[in-house]
Amino acid sequence: MYRSRIYLSASIALSLACLAGSAAPAHAQQQGQAQQEFARTTIDLGCVVSDVDAAVKFYTQAIGFKELDGFDVPGDFATRAGLTDRQPLSIRVLVLGKNETATKLKLMQVPGSESKSSDNATIHSQLGFSYLTIYITDMDAAVARLEKAGVKIVGEGPVELPADLGAGIYLAVVRDPDGNLIELVGPKKQ
């Protein structure tokens, strides 16, 4: 099984509204200034995969992402930006949610490249980003979607979280086609 490397691809955060004419305390002004450095409260995540069509199928059919229009990055620009070594990118964009700050997963395959597989045996097998956590509203519906897509849950999941972490909340872990770990977290409706 091939495994992919996950790259953080964008900054985050939504700027706060300024209070016109108010004299906020100094600590509130400092906090507001720091938060205004970011344009959105979510991040986009880029993931290099071994088979982009299989990855898109997994994330849309088994997990529930929706696909948006993707985009291409020419090789010369990708090199100047420090992304690739003269390799162009064709990026497929998947989204959770409908608003402009919704989480986006950017999947790409780089034909002819010698990408190294990640060791995703467990979340502590290697340093770096280890898994995605996706919060859901109905674990039973998510498990049914996974089963329909032929995806097996890792471990004994879904397992209920300890009460101090969220009474009535369950965790199920699955692997994408490249072996990346995906956590689904949410309540059971039935």
C-alpha positions in Angstrom: 0.0 0.0 0.0 1.3 3.4 -0.9 1.2 6.2 1.7 1.1 9.9 1.1 2.8 12.8 2.7 0.6 15.5 4.1 1.6 19.1 3.7 0.1 22.1 5.4 -0.8 24.4 2.5 -2.3 27.6 3.8 -2.6 30.0 6.7 -5.8 30.4 8.8 -8.2 32.6 10.7 -10.9 35.2 10.3 -10.1 38.8 11.3 -12.1 40.3 14.2 -14.4 43.3 13.7 -12.9 46.5 15.1 -14.9 48.4 17.6 -14.9 52.0 16.2 -14.2 54.6 18.8 -14.1 52.2 21.8 -11.3 52.3 24.3 -10.7 48.6 24.9 -8.3 47.5 27.6 -4.7 47.0 26.5 -4.8 43.2 26.7 -7.9 43.1 24.5 -6.3 45.4 22.0 -3.2 43.2 21.9 -5.4 40.1 21.5 -7.4 41.7 18.7 -4.2 42.8 16.9 -2.8 39.3 17.0 -6.1 37.8 15.7 -6.2 40.3 12.8 -3.1 38.8 11.3 -5.1 35.9 9.9 -7.7 36.0 7.2 -9.6 32.8 8.0 -10.3 30.5 11.0 -9.7 27.3 9.1 -6.7 25.8 7.3 -6.5 24.1 3.9 -4.6 20.8 3.9 -2.6 19.6 0.9 -2.0 15.9 0.5 0.2 14.2 -2.1 -1.4 10.8 -3.0 -0.4 7.8 -5.1 -3.7 7.7 -7.0 -5.7 10.9 -7.0 -8.9 9.3 -8.4 -8.9 6.7 -5.7 -8.3 9.3 -3.0 -11.1 11.5 -4.3 -13.5 8.5 -4.4 -12.6 7.7 -0.8 -12.9 11.2 0.6 -16.2 11.9 -1.2 -18.0 8.5 -1.0 -16.7 7.1 2.3 -16.1 10.3 4.3 -18.6 12.7 2.7 -16.5 15.6 1.3 -17.9 17.4 -1.7 -15.6 18.2 -4.7 -15.2 21.8 -5.9 -13.4 23.0 -9.0 -9.7 22.3 -8.8 -6.8 24.2 -10.2 -3.4 23.8 -11.8 0.0 25.2 -10.8 2.6 25.4 -13.5 5.9 23.7 -12.8 8.0 26.9 -13.0 5.8 28.7 -10.5 5.7 25.7 -8.2 9.5 25.7 -8.2 9.9 29.4 -7.6 7.4 29.1 -4.7 9.4 26.2 -3.2 6.7 23.6 -3.6 8.2 21.2 -6.2 11.3 20.6 -8.2 10.0 21.7 -11.6 6.8 19.5 -11.3 3.5 21.0 -12.3 0.6 20.3 -9.9 -3.0 19.5 -10.8 -4.9 20.0 -7.5 -8.4 18.5 -6.8 -10.2 20.4 -4.1 -12.6 18.8 -1.6 -14.6 20.6 1.0 -16.5 20.1 4.3 -19.3 22.6 4.5 -20.6 25.3 2.3 -19.3 28.6 3.4 -16.1 30.2 2.2 -14.2 29.3 5.4 -15.1 25.6 5.2 -12.2 23.1 5.6 -10.6 22.3 2.3 -8.5 19.2 1.4 -6.3 19.6 -1.6 -5.3 16.3 -3.2 -2.6 15.9 -5.8 -0.7 13.2 -7.6 2.7 14.0 -9.0 3.3 11.5 -11.9 6.9 10.3 -12.2 8.0 11.6 -8.8 9.7 9.4 -6.3 7.5 10.2 -3.3 8.4 8.4 -0.1 5.8 6.5 1.8 4.9 7.7 5.3 4.9 5.3 8.2 1.3 5.6 9.4 1.2 2.3 11.4 0.1 4.4 14.4 -0.1 8.2 15.1 3.3 8.1 16.8 5.2 6.1 14.1 6.9 9.3 12.8 7.1 12.9 13.4 4.8 15.4 11.5 1.2 15.6 10.8 -0.3 12.2 11.6 -4.1 12.3 11.1 -7.2 14.3 10.2 -10.0 14.7 12.7 -13.5 15.2 11.1 -16.4 16.0 13.4 -19.6 14.4 12.4 -23.2 14.7 13.6 -24.2 11.0 13.3 -21.7 8.2 13.9 -24.2 5.5 12.8 -24.8 7.3 9.4 -21.0 7.7 9.0 -20.4 4.0 9.7 -23.1 3.0 7.2 -21.4 5.2 4.5 -18.0 3.7 5.3 -19.5 0.1 5.0 -21.2 1.0 1.7 -17.8 2.3 0.4 -16.1 -0.9 1.6 -13.9 0.9 4.2 -13.1 -1.0 7.3 -12.7 0.7 10.7 -9.3 0.4 12.4 -9.3 -1.1 15.9 -12.6 -1.8 17.8 -14.3 1.4 16.8 -16.5 3.2 17.0 -15.5 3.5 20.6 -17.1 5.8 23.1 -14.9 8.6 24.5 -14.3 8.7 28.2 -17.0 10.8 29.8 -14.6 13.7 30.7 -13.8 14.0 27.0 -17.4 14.0 25.8 -20.2 11.8 27.1 -22.0 10.1 24.3 -19.3 10.9 21.8 -17.7 8.2 19.7 -14.5 7.8 17.8 -13.9 5.7 14.7 -10.6 5.6 12.8 -10.2 4.6 9.2 -7.4 4.7 6.6 -7.5 6.4 3.2 -6.2 4.6 0.1 -2.6 5.7 1.0 -2.9 4.6 4.6 -3.4 8.0 6.2 -5.4 7.9 9.4 -8.7 9.7 9.6 -10.6 10.1 12.9 -14.4 10.5 12.8 -15.7 12.0 16.0 -19.4 12.4 16.9 -22.5 11.1 18.7 -24.7 8.1 17.7 -28.2 9.2 16.7 -29.9 5.7 17.1 
